[in-house]
Amino acid sequence: MTRPPAPAVPLSLLLIIAAGFALAALLLVGLAFATRSADLPQPTATVRVITAPPAAPTFTPFAPPPTAEPLPPTSVPPSPPPGIVNIGALVQVTGTGQDGVLRLRAEASLNSAVNYLALEREVFQVQAGPQDADGFVWWYLVDFTSGARSGWAVQNYLQVVQP
């Protein structure tokens, strides 16, 4: 027993049904937009600025880039300027001559690594010393504004200044 073949659905009928579904979908989307209220709350972004207390300064020694040849020796340092250098005093770099910089070193020694190159007229606070080494009197200086720059310096290049 064989079944009779199923009746074929005309292609035009399928296109009409598909067009009907598409039209219904468009009408629903249009209705949704037309009935949407402008009074609905709109999402907003809120910016919160959170500040933290400043972190304690950390000591990061300055290391000059390695050079193939050592730095030339500086000229004979001048006599110490007037004023008494002591712990807590503010001192200004002075008398550096053509070089224009004073090497703040990791230790009180001419052979010690350079932490920082202090410029002429730069002001520091004395935090330790004195130490006698290599025929000079050395003081440990710290940049009193940030504490980030520090090192041992020869007294002959320091002049006491008033705050």
C-alpha distance (Angstrom), angle and dihedral (degrees) to the residues before:
residue distance angle dihedral
M1 . . .
T2 3.69 . .
R3 3.67 126.4 .
P4 3.69 122.2 -125.1
P5 3.83 113.7 -108.0
A6 3.81 116.4 -94.4
P7 3.76 113.9 -102.8
A8 3.81 112.1 -100.2
V9 3.83 117.1 -117.1
P10 3.75 110.7 -130.7
L11 3.80 114.1 -116.7
S12 3.79 91.4 -130.1
L13 3.82 89.9 60.8
L14 3.83 91.0 52.9
L15 3.83 90.8 50.4
I16 3.80 91.5 50.0
I17 3.83 91.4 51.8
A18 3.84 92.1 48.0
A19 3.81 91.1 49.0
G20 3.80 89.3 51.2
F21 3.82 91.7 53.9
A22 3.81 91.7 47.7
L23 3.82 91.5 49.7
A24 3.82 91.0 49.7
A25 3.82 91.2 50.8
L26 3.82 91.8 50.5
L27 3.79 91.3 49.3
L28 3.82 91.5 51.7
V29 3.80 92.8 49.8
G30 3.81 91.0 47.8
L31 3.79 90.9 49.2
A32 3.79 91.4 50.6
F33 3.82 91.6 53.2
A34 3.81 93.9 43.5
T35 3.81 94.1 52.7
R36 3.78 96.5 43.1
S37 3.79 110.5 118.1
A38 3.80 120.2 -130.7
D39 3.82 88.0 -149.3
L40 3.77 93.6 72.2
P41 3.78 111.7 113.8
Q42 3.77 112.3 -100.5
P43 3.77 119.9 -140.5
T44 3.80 113.0 -102.4
A45 3.75 133.4 -168.9
T46 3.78 119.2 -123.4
V47 3.79 119.8 -156.3
R48 3.78 117.3 -154.0
V49 3.77 119.4 -169.8
I50 3.76 112.3 -154.5
T51 3.75 116.7 -170.5
A52 3.75 124.2 -162.1
P53 3.77 125.8 -156.7
P54 3.79 112.2 -95.3
A55 3.76 113.2 -88.1
A56 3.75 118.7 -114.3
P57 3.78 110.1 -95.4
T58 3.73 114.2 -99.6
F59 3.76 123.7 -145.2
T60 3.78 111.9 -114.4
P61 3.76 110.7 171.9
F62 3.77 117.0 -139.1
A63 3.76 111.8 -119.2
P64 3.77 114.9 -167.4
P65 3.80 115.0 -138.3
P66 3.78 112.8 -87.6
T67 3.76 113.8 -96.3
A68 3.76 130.4 -160.0
E69 3.78 91.8 -130.1
P70 3.80 127.8 39.4
L71 3.77 120.8 -107.2
P72 3.79 112.4 -87.4
P73 3.78 114.2 -101.7
T74 3.76 113.4 -98.7
S75 3.75 121.2 -120.6
V76 3.79 121.3 -93.7
P77 3.81 106.5 -65.1
P78 3.78 117.6 -113.2
S79 3.78 122.3 -109.6
P80 3.79 113.8 -80.9
P81 3.82 111.5 -83.4
P82 3.79 119.5 -117.4
G83 3.79 118.6 -83.2
I84 3.76 131.4 71.0
V85 3.79 114.9 -90.9
N86 3.79 112.0 -149.1
I87 3.80 139.1 150.1
G88 3.80 111.2 -65.3
A89 3.81 94.4 21.9
L90 3.79 121.6 127.8
V91 3.78 111.9 -125.5
Q92 3.79 132.5 -172.5
V93 3.80 124.7 -145.6
T94 3.78 108.5 -114.8
G95 3.80 141.3 160.8
T96 3.81 97.7 34.6
G97 3.81 91.6 137.7
Q98 3.81 120.1 -165.1
D99 3.80 91.7 -12.5
G100 3.82 90.7 64.7
V101 3.82 92.7 -162.9
L102 3.78 138.2 83.3
R103 3.79 117.6 -147.3
L104 3.81 112.0 -128.2
R105 3.79 103.8 -155.3
A106 3.81 134.5 -155.2
E107 3.81 90.5 -123.4
A108 3.78 135.5 17.7
S109 3.80 95.3 -91.5
L110 3.79 138.2 97.2
N111 3.82 88.2 -129.4
S112 3.83 95.0 52.8
A113 3.81 123.0 108.4
V114 3.81 117.0 -89.4
N115 3.82 113.5 -113.7
Y116 3.79 97.9 -178.2
L117 3.80 141.7 -6.6
A118 3.81 107.0 -127.5
L119 3.79 115.7 -154.2
E120 3.80 125.0 -129.8
R121 3.87 109.9 -84.4
E122 3.84 92.8 17.5
V123 3.84 111.5 141.8
F124 3.82 125.4 -135.0
Q125 3.78 137.8 170.1
V126 3.81 120.3 -119.0
Q127 3.81 110.2 -123.9
A128 3.82 104.3 166.7
G129 3.76 142.6 9.6
P130 2.87 165.9 12.7
Q131 3.79 103.2 -150.3
D132 3.79 125.2 167.9
A133 3.81 113.8 -140.2
D134 3.80 135.9 146.3
G135 3.82 90.3 3.1
F136 3.83 94.0 -57.9
V137 3.79 137.9 99.0
W138 3.82 110.5 -120.1
W139 3.82 130.6 -158.9
Y140 3.80 128.1 -168.7
L141 3.81 109.2 -123.9
V142 3.81 130.4 -165.7
D143 3.79 128.5 -172.1
F144 3.80 98.9 -110.0
T145 3.83 94.4 -153.1
S146 3.81 99.2 58.1
G147 3.80 108.5 -1.2
A148 3.81 88.7 -136.2
R149 3.82 96.9 113.2
S150 3.78 120.1 57.6
G151 3.78 146.6 139.2
W152 3.79 147.7 125.9
A153 3.82 117.2 -62.7
V154 3.81 135.1 -175.7
Q155 3.81 112.7 -105.0
N156 3.82 91.9 -133.0
Y157 3.82 89.3 74.8
L158 3.82 96.4 48.0
Q159 3.78 128.6 89.7
V160 3.78 121.9 -172.8
V161 3.82 112.6 -120.7
Q162 3.78 132.7 -171.5
P163 3.84 117.3 -110.3
